[in-house]
Amino acid sequence: MNDQRFSESLSVGNGVKRIVGVISFMNIGGAQSALLRLARGLRARGHLVEVWCLYEKASPAISDDHLFTFIARPRLSLLEYLKVYIRLVLRFRRMKPDAVIGFLPLGNVFGLSAAALTGIPRRVASQRSPGTTYGKVVRVLDRMFGVTNIYHSITCVSEAVRASFSGYPRQYCDKLSVIYLGIDWVPSGLDKTSARQQLGLPLDGPLIIAVGRLENQKNHSFLINVVAKIKDLHVAIAGEGTLRQELEQLAHSSGVADRITLLGQLDQNSVRHLFKAADIFVQPSLYEGQGNALLEAMHAGLPVIASDLPEHRETLCDGSDNIAGLLVSLDDIDGWVNALRCVIDDPVYAKNMGMHAMDLVQNRFPLDHMIDEFEKVLTGQITK
């Protein structure tokens, strides 16, 4: 990234702003994808936007002149966190952006307090997951900064995430608003058989897919336990993480290792092929903010089975009694088995469910709306 280009290339006017997005860490996750997507959308509207990562858990495997990482390591010591913060303050002083938006808890706490110290005039926090999931220290700091003027505005990715802060002081809650996710969906050009061939998946039989990091939040172990109760069903999981070995061992001990494929981290084109290859998308997460993968599955017209969370219900419900998917409690493993059997055994029902999901996501969660709303907040058109 050319620092001088950012600080001097614009004498801002005509509504053009210099904007920095600060995110806790870089990997190929939903929040990271959303921030990069937002940055591209704002740049397409003439704004000069950079994304700064405090550290790097995994490379996003993209070449982007607008992406900067302070320390390219997956874990930091306390001293390294302090170094990152000092560098962040110095970089803000040098670059002088007009607005800063934080993504994820540490991106909010570090990014916006450093922006306040250096006099950045517009500071926006973006909450991407329920406040109850934050670590104790970060939770205290986030609450304090939201009550004071360090956070000018706080956006939430869903009403369910906003509700997780309902017990906070009024000064914090008055700053909250909701900006839903939008994704730039491009369907795979392959047919189902070709997509399965390309990914090395079985050509015959029902294929269930899940997309998400191999971490506790995504609850892939629960899915493996469900699959162990159903014969002739193959599951492919896209994602990488610290639980790979544990999930492989569980698949072996459950007798389903031959029916579980851990695909590892896929690029975006391969993810689109995976959605084309699939018959059903499942998301048994313990918690979510909203979820890129769920929106992608809906765009792909797949029937969805997800854990019965407020966040999932909010995304899949069209405001009436119709829900564009099946929501099942994580306490009911037999309910998951029955839901999968219901969708597998009734192709017409599965197709109608997928079409409902596609209509809902296209009408309710357009990418342009997400960019519109963030642009208004970051440029001060909306102060909340």
DAGI-V240071 format. One record per residue. RES is the residue in one small letter. PHI is phi in degrees with one decimal (* if undefined). PSI is psi in whole degrees, 0 to 359 (NA if undefined). Layout:
BEGIN
RES_PHI_PSI ; RES_PHI_PSI
END
This chain:
BEGIN
m_*_134 ; n_-88.9_103 ; d_-60.8_320 ; q_-66.0_324 ; r_-60.0_320 ; f_-69.1_317 ; s_-80.5_337 ; e_-121.3_350 ; s_-73.2_342 ; l_-126.5_126 ; s_-94.6_94 ; v_-60.6_142 ; g_-171.2_176 ; n_54.2_32 ; g_82.8_357 ; v_-74.1_136 ; k_-126.6_151 ; r_-97.2_119 ; i_-126.7_138 ; v_-120.4_131 ; g_-102.5_125 ; v_-110.6_124 ; i_-121.4_148 ; s_-53.8_309 ; f_-152.4_162 ; m_-105.1_129 ; n_-155.0_190 ; i_-99.2_73 ; g_-118.4_176 ; g_-65.0_316 ; a_-65.6_319 ; q_-64.4_315 ; s_-61.5_319 ; a_-64.6_318 ; l_-66.9_317 ; l_-63.6_322 ; r_-65.7_318 ; l_-62.4_316 ; a_-61.2_316 ; r_-62.7_318 ; g_-64.8_319 ; l_-70.3_323 ; r_-64.3_324 ; a_-64.1_339 ; r_-95.7_8 ; g_102.4_352 ; h_-77.5_154 ; l_-99.7_113 ; v_-128.2_131 ; e_-119.5_153 ; v_-117.4_123 ; w_-112.9_128 ; c_-106.4_131 ; l_-64.2_318 ; y_-152.3_180 ; e_-130.6_111 ; k_-77.0_322 ; a_-156.0_144 ; s_-69.8_139 ; p_-74.9_359 ; a_57.9_39 ; i_-129.0_153 ; s_-101.5_112 ; d_-141.7_114 ; d_-67.0_348 ; h_-101.8_11 ; l_-113.9_130 ; f_-133.7_136 ; t_-120.1_131 ; f_-72.5_312 ; i_-136.8_120 ; a_-87.9_67 ; r_-136.8_149 ; p_-76.3_339 ; r_-139.7_145 ; l_-120.5_147 ; s_-81.1_169 ; l_-58.7_320 ; l_-64.5_321 ; e_-68.7_325 ; y_-60.5_318 ; l_-63.0_318 ; k_-61.8_317 ; v_-60.3_316 ; y_-64.1_317 ; i_-62.6_317 ; r_-64.3_324 ; l_-63.7_314 ; v_-60.5_314 ; l_-64.6_323 ; r_-68.9_321 ; f_-62.2_318 ; r_-61.8_323 ; r_-77.6_321 ; m_-86.3_329 ; k_53.1_58 ; p_-70.9_164 ; d_-85.8_332 ; a_-149.3_149 ; v_-130.4_136 ; i_-122.0_131 ; g_-97.5_143 ; f_-124.1_133 ; l_73.8_158 ; p_-55.8_311 ; l_-71.9_328 ; g_-61.7_321 ; n_-67.1_308 ; v_-67.1_309 ; f_-69.9_309 ; g_-62.3_315 ; l_-83.5_331 ; s_-70.3_321 ; a_-65.0_322 ; a_-65.1_321 ; a_-66.5_320 ; l_-60.8_329 ; t_-101.4_9 ; g_76.9_23 ; i_-65.9_126 ; p_-73.4_341 ; r_-134.0_124 ; r_-133.1_118 ; v_-124.2_128 ; a_-95.8_143 ; s_-124.5_114 ; q_-89.9_119 ; r_-104.9_355 ; s_-151.1_164 ; p_-57.7_141 ; g_-60.7_335 ; t_-68.0_347 ; t_-91.7_356 ; y_-78.1_152 ; g_-64.5_158 ; k_-60.4_312 ; v_-65.1_313 ; v_-63.9_323 ; r_-62.4_318 ; v_-64.0_315 ; l_-66.4_318 ; d_-60.4_316 ; r_-62.7_315 ; m_-64.9_317 ; f_-69.2_328 ; g_-72.2_330 ; v_-74.3_325 ; t_-89.5_189 ; n_-88.3_8 ; i_-66.9_320 ; y_-97.0_119 ; h_-79.3_324 ; s_-147.3_150 ; i_-131.6_113 ; t_-96.9_146 ; c_-120.8_147 ; v_-79.3_350 ; s_-160.7_163 ; e_-64.4_326 ; a_-63.9_320 ; v_-66.2_317 ; r_-58.5_319 ; a_-63.3_335 ; s_-68.6_346 ; f_-103.6_12 ; s_-63.8_336 ; g_-86.2_1 ; y_-77.7_165 ; p_-59.1_156 ; r_-56.8_322 ; q_-60.3_328 ; y_-76.1_310 ; c_-63.9_329 ; d_-66.0_341 ; k_-90.4_353 ; l_-79.3_139 ; s_-144.9_167 ; v_-115.5_129 ; i_-127.7_109 ; y_-70.4_157 ; l_-65.5_151 ; g_-137.9_146 ; i_-126.1_154 ; d_-95.2_81 ; w_-81.1_130 ; v_-128.5_116 ; p_-69.8_157 ; s_-64.5_145 ; g_-91.1_2 ; l_-90.2_158 ; d_-84.7_174 ; k_-61.3_315 ; t_-63.7_315 ; s_-63.9_321 ; a_-63.4_318 ; r_-66.0_320 ; q_-60.7_315 ; q_-63.2_327 ; l_-94.1_0 ; g_71.1_33 ; l_-104.3_157 ; p_-56.7_138 ; l_-80.8_338 ; d_-118.0_157 ; g_89.0_164 ; p_-65.7_137 ; l_-120.6_120 ; i_-103.1_137 ; i_-125.3_152 ; a_-135.1_146 ; v_-129.6_120 ; g_165.9_157 ; r_-56.2_147 ; l_-82.0_70 ; e_-132.5_167 ; n_-56.3_320 ; q_-54.8_322 ; k_-79.2_343 ; n_60.8_40 ; h_-66.8_334 ; s_-61.1_323 ; f_-61.3_318 ; l_-62.7_320 ; i_-63.0_320 ; n_-64.7_325 ; v_-66.9_315 ; v_-61.6_328 ; a_-62.2_343 ; k_-96.8_359 ; i_-126.9_128 ; k_-84.7_159 ; d_58.1_41 ; l_-135.6_128 ; h_-109.4_142 ; v_-122.6_132 ; a_-117.8_129 ; i_-117.7_122 ; a_-98.9_127 ; g_146.5_162 ; e_-133.1_158 ; g_172.4_185 ; t_-75.0_345 ; l_-96.9_12 ; r_-56.6_308 ; q_-62.6_320 ; e_-62.6_319 ; l_-69.3_322 ; e_-62.8_318 ; q_-65.6_320 ; l_-63.6_318 ; a_-61.1_319 ; h_-66.7_313 ; s_-66.8_335 ; s_-88.4_356 ; g_76.1_22 ; v_-123.6_19 ; a_-58.7_329 ; d_-77.5_352 ; r_-116.2_9 ; i_-121.5_124 ; t_-116.8_118 ; l_-94.0_108 ; l_-81.1_347 ; g_76.5_192 ; q_-77.7_126 ; l_-106.8_148 ; d_-74.7_171 ; q_-63.9_323 ; n_-63.5_318 ; s_-66.9_325 ; v_-62.3_318 ; r_-62.7_320 ; h_-64.3_324 ; l_-63.3_318 ; f_-63.2_324 ; k_-68.2_325 ; a_-72.8_338 ; a_-84.9_159 ; d_-105.4_328 ; i_-144.8_141 ; f_-105.6_134 ; v_-124.6_147 ; q_-143.6_91 ; p_-90.3_34 ; s_-58.6_150 ; l_-75.6_328 ; y_-158.9_159 ; e_-147.8_168 ; g_-92.3_297 ; q_-142.8_299 ; g_113.4_111 ; n_-61.5_315 ; a_-62.4_322 ; l_-63.0_316 ; l_-64.9_322 ; e_-63.7_318 ; a_-62.0_321 ; m_-66.3_317 ; h_-60.2_325 ; a_-77.7_354 ; g_74.6_27 ; l_-88.3_143 ; p_-65.4_141 ; v_-118.1_135 ; i_-123.7_124 ; a_-138.8_160 ; s_-63.8_145 ; d_-80.0_81 ; l_-111.3_152 ; p_-55.8_322 ; e_-64.3_317 ; h_-68.8_319 ; r_-61.8_320 ; e_-64.0_321 ; t_-73.3_321 ; l_-90.9_348 ; c_-93.2_134 ; d_-91.7_12 ; g_96.2_349 ; s_-111.2_202 ; d_-82.2_356 ; n_-85.0_130 ; i_-119.3_129 ; a_-84.9_51 ; g_166.2_180 ; l_-112.1_128 ; l_-110.4_125 ; v_-131.0_138 ; s_-64.7_145 ; l_-74.2_351 ; d_-84.2_357 ; d_-123.1_79 ; i_-65.5_326 ; d_-66.8_328 ; g_-63.1_323 ; w_-67.0_318 ; v_-60.2_314 ; n_-65.5_322 ; a_-63.5_316 ; l_-63.7_317 ; r_-63.4_321 ; c_-60.7_315 ; v_-73.0_319 ; i_-64.8_320 ; d_-83.0_352 ; d_-131.2_85 ; p_-58.4_325 ; v_-66.8_315 ; y_-59.9_316 ; a_-62.3_316 ; k_-64.1_317 ; n_-64.3_321 ; m_-62.8_316 ; g_-64.5_320 ; m_-66.0_322 ; h_-62.4_317 ; a_-63.0_319 ; m_-64.2_315 ; d_-61.2_318 ; l_-65.2_313 ; v_-68.2_324 ; q_-69.0_326 ; n_-87.1_330 ; r_-102.8_334 ; f_-127.2_57 ; p_-73.7_145 ; l_-61.6_318 ; d_-58.8_324 ; h_-66.1_318 ; m_-58.8_314 ; i_-67.9_320 ; d_-54.3_310 ; e_-68.4_319 ; f_-66.0_322 ; e_-61.5_318 ; k_-62.6_317 ; v_-69.2_317 ; l_-73.0_332 ; t_-93.6_2 ; g_83.5_7 ; q_-67.4_329 ; i_-120.2_124 ; t_-88.6_340 ; k_-81.8_NA
END
